[in-house]
Amino acid sequence: MTSARRTRVTAGSKAQSKRRGSVKATPLGLMILALLSERPMHPYEMQRLMTARGDDRVVRVQRGSLYPAVDRLEAAGLVEAETTEREGRRPERTVYRVTDEGRATGVAWITEMMARVKDEYPEFAAALSFVAMLDSRATEAALSRRKAQLGGQIEEYQATCEYLTGKLPRLFMVELEYALAMRRAERAFVDGLLADIRDGFVWDAERVRQWYLETVEHGELPDAATGFRPDAIERDESGEGPTMPG
């Protein structure tokens, strides 16, 4: 390869990497690239396939977000319009296909997403971090409702796994196995937390008050770290633990 050609190839590779980096890796973007790697299709068909395959359990799919995501991928050169088709009086639909760069980007995104542990900021963790705003009975009731919902999902996922076993290669079931394992782990955590609440190991008003006086009041932690002050801690009517007035 001549020096001039090597320069052109290097410049082209850098340009592709720059365009690829202009699009943030997201689960929805990855799913679009994966679907178009199977065959060209229009966004409505992508949404239908995602729902039919149950992929909407792991990726939030809405028309309001799907079409802009396709547009961003097209602008970055990862997908491109192939044809425009119309059925009867329905609006025209643009059929997209993945580019070579888009296929390579999809592989890179999958590899990175699988290898890197990332904080995803789930609602449940946020609620737990501020659970001191509730009393023990309210927390126990909320966690009991969550436990029941988790039980229903576990039964559903388990039944689906059993039905698909032998009908579908395991390669296409691993995300369902993961979802089932996560629900089981979360239910075990909720079970343990509920037991500790009932046994008085979580809502210990005197211990919380003493901790606050020894740390926050001495400037070791900002008030925002706890969300309450010691004079806001009261025992609930049963005497089981602290409660936030309000």
Contacts in CASP RR format, 6 or more apart in sequence:
PFRMAT RR
TARGET T0000
AUTHOR 0000-0000-0000
METHOD contacts of the structure
MODEL  1
MTSARRTRVTAGSKAQSKRRGSVKATPLGLMILALLSERPMHPYEMQRLM
TARGDDRVVRVQRGSLYPAVDRLEAAGLVEAETTEREGRRPERTVYRVTD
EGRATGVAWITEMMARVKDEYPEFAAALSFVAMLDSRATEAALSRRKAQL
GGQIEEYQATCEYLTGKLPRLFMVELEYALAMRRAERAFVDGLLADIRDG
FVWDAERVRQWYLETVEHGELPDAATGFRPDAIERDESGEGPTMPG
1 9 0 8 1.000
16 101 0 8 1.000
19 76 0 8 1.000
19 77 0 8 1.000
19 78 0 8 1.000
19 101 0 8 1.000
20 76 0 8 1.000
20 78 0 8 1.000
20 101 0 8 1.000
20 102 0 8 1.000
20 104 0 8 1.000
20 105 0 8 1.000
20 108 0 8 1.000
21 76 0 8 1.000
22 76 0 8 1.000
23 72 0 8 1.000
23 73 0 8 1.000
23 75 0 8 1.000
23 76 0 8 1.000
23 78 0 8 1.000
23 105 0 8 1.000
25 109 0 8 1.000
25 112 0 8 1.000
25 113 0 8 1.000
26 69 0 8 1.000
27 58 0 8 1.000
27 59 0 8 1.000
27 60 0 8 1.000
27 113 0 8 1.000
28 59 0 8 1.000
28 60 0 8 1.000
28 61 0 8 1.000
28 65 0 8 1.000
28 66 0 8 1.000
28 69 0 8 1.000
29 69 0 8 1.000
29 73 0 8 1.000
29 109 0 8 1.000
30 106 0 8 1.000
30 109 0 8 1.000
30 110 0 8 1.000
30 113 0 8 1.000
31 46 0 8 1.000
31 50 0 8 1.000
31 55 0 8 1.000
31 59 0 8 1.000
31 61 0 8 1.000
32 46 0 8 1.000
32 66 0 8 1.000
32 69 0 8 1.000
32 70 0 8 1.000
32 73 0 8 1.000
32 79 0 8 1.000
33 73 0 8 1.000
33 78 0 8 1.000
33 79 0 8 1.000
33 98 0 8 1.000
33 102 0 8 1.000
33 103 0 8 1.000
33 105 0 8 1.000
33 106 0 8 1.000
33 109 0 8 1.000
34 106 0 8 1.000
35 41 0 8 1.000
35 46 0 8 1.000
35 49 0 8 1.000
35 50 0 8 1.000
36 46 0 8 1.000
36 79 0 8 1.000
36 96 0 8 1.000
36 97 0 8 1.000
36 98 0 8 1.000
37 98 0 8 1.000
37 103 0 8 1.000
37 106 0 8 1.000
40 82 0 8 1.000
40 83 0 8 1.000
40 95 0 8 1.000
40 96 0 8 1.000
40 97 0 8 1.000
41 49 0 8 1.000
41 95 0 8 1.000
41 96 0 8 1.000
42 85 0 8 1.000
42 93 0 8 1.000
42 94 0 8 1.000
42 95 0 8 1.000
42 96 0 8 1.000
43 63 0 8 1.000
43 66 0 8 1.000
43 67 0 8 1.000
43 70 0 8 1.000
43 93 0 8 1.000
43 94 0 8 1.000
43 96 0 8 1.000
44 63 0 8 1.000
44 93 0 8 1.000
46 66 0 8 1.000
47 61 0 8 1.000
47 63 0 8 1.000
47 66 0 8 1.000
49 55 0 8 1.000
50 56 0 8 1.000
50 59 0 8 1.000
50 61 0 8 1.000
51 61 0 8 1.000
55 61 0 8 1.000
57 175 0 8 1.000
57 176 0 8 1.000
57 179 0 8 1.000
58 175 0 8 1.000
58 179 0 8 1.000
70 79 0 8 1.000
70 96 0 8 1.000
73 79 0 8 1.000
73 102 0 8 1.000
74 80 0 8 1.000
74 81 0 8 1.000
74 96 0 8 1.000
77 99 0 8 1.000
77 101 0 8 1.000
77 102 0 8 1.000
78 98 0 8 1.000
78 99 0 8 1.000
78 101 0 8 1.000
78 102 0 8 1.000
78 105 0 8 1.000
79 96 0 8 1.000
79 97 0 8 1.000
79 98 0 8 1.000
79 99 0 8 1.000
79 102 0 8 1.000
80 96 0 8 1.000
80 97 0 8 1.000
80 99 0 8 1.000
81 94 0 8 1.000
81 95 0 8 1.000
81 96 0 8 1.000
82 95 0 8 1.000
82 96 0 8 1.000
82 97 0 8 1.000
83 94 0 8 1.000
83 95 0 8 1.000
84 92 0 8 1.000
84 93 0 8 1.000
84 94 0 8 1.000
84 95 0 8 1.000
85 92 0 8 1.000
85 93 0 8 1.000
85 95 0 8 1.000
86 92 0 8 1.000
86 93 0 8 1.000
87 93 0 8 1.000
124 146 0 8 1.000
124 186 0 8 1.000
130 227 0 8 1.000
131 139 0 8 1.000
132 208 0 8 1.000
132 226 0 8 1.000
132 227 0 8 1.000
132 228 0 8 1.000
132 242 0 8 1.000
132 244 0 8 1.000
133 227 0 8 1.000
133 228 0 8 1.000
133 244 0 8 1.000
134 142 0 8 1.000
134 243 0 8 1.000
134 244 0 8 1.000
135 203 0 8 1.000
135 236 0 8 1.000
135 240 0 8 1.000
135 241 0 8 1.000
135 242 0 8 1.000
135 243 0 8 1.000
135 244 0 8 1.000
136 197 0 8 1.000
136 200 0 8 1.000
136 202 0 8 1.000
136 203 0 8 1.000
136 236 0 8 1.000
136 240 0 8 1.000
136 241 0 8 1.000
136 243 0 8 1.000
137 236 0 8 1.000
137 238 0 8 1.000
137 240 0 8 1.000
139 197 0 8 1.000
139 203 0 8 1.000
140 194 0 8 1.000
140 197 0 8 1.000
140 198 0 8 1.000
143 190 0 8 1.000
143 193 0 8 1.000
143 194 0 8 1.000
143 197 0 8 1.000
144 194 0 8 1.000
146 190 0 8 1.000
147 187 0 8 1.000
147 190 0 8 1.000
147 191 0 8 1.000
147 194 0 8 1.000
150 183 0 8 1.000
150 186 0 8 1.000
150 187 0 8 1.000
150 190 0 8 1.000
151 183 0 8 1.000
151 187 0 8 1.000
153 183 0 8 1.000
154 180 0 8 1.000
154 183 0 8 1.000
154 184 0 8 1.000
154 187 0 8 1.000
157 176 0 8 1.000
157 179 0 8 1.000
157 180 0 8 1.000
157 183 0 8 1.000
158 180 0 8 1.000
160 176 0 8 1.000
161 173 0 8 1.000
161 176 0 8 1.000
161 177 0 8 1.000
161 180 0 8 1.000
164 173 0 8 1.000
164 176 0 8 1.000
165 173 0 8 1.000
193 202 0 8 1.000
196 202 0 8 1.000
197 203 0 8 1.000
200 240 0 8 1.000
200 241 0 8 1.000
203 240 0 8 1.000
203 241 0 8 1.000
203 242 0 8 1.000
204 241 0 8 1.000
205 233 0 8 1.000
205 234 0 8 1.000
205 235 0 8 1.000
205 241 0 8 1.000
205 242 0 8 1.000
208 233 0 8 1.000
208 242 0 8 1.000
209 230 0 8 1.000
209 233 0 8 1.000
209 242 0 8 1.000
212 226 0 8 1.000
212 229 0 8 1.000
212 230 0 8 1.000
212 233 0 8 1.000
213 230 0 8 1.000
215 221 0 8 1.000
216 222 0 8 1.000
216 223 0 8 1.000
216 225 0 8 1.000
216 226 0 8 1.000
217 230 0 8 1.000
223 229 0 8 1.000
228 244 0 8 1.000
232 244 0 8 1.000
232 245 0 8 1.000
233 242 0 8 1.000
233 243 0 8 1.000
233 244 0 8 1.000
234 242 0 8 1.000
234 243 0 8 1.000
234 244 0 8 1.000
234 245 0 8 1.000
235 241 0 8 1.000
235 242 0 8 1.000
235 243 0 8 1.000
236 242 0 8 1.000
236 243 0 8 1.000
END
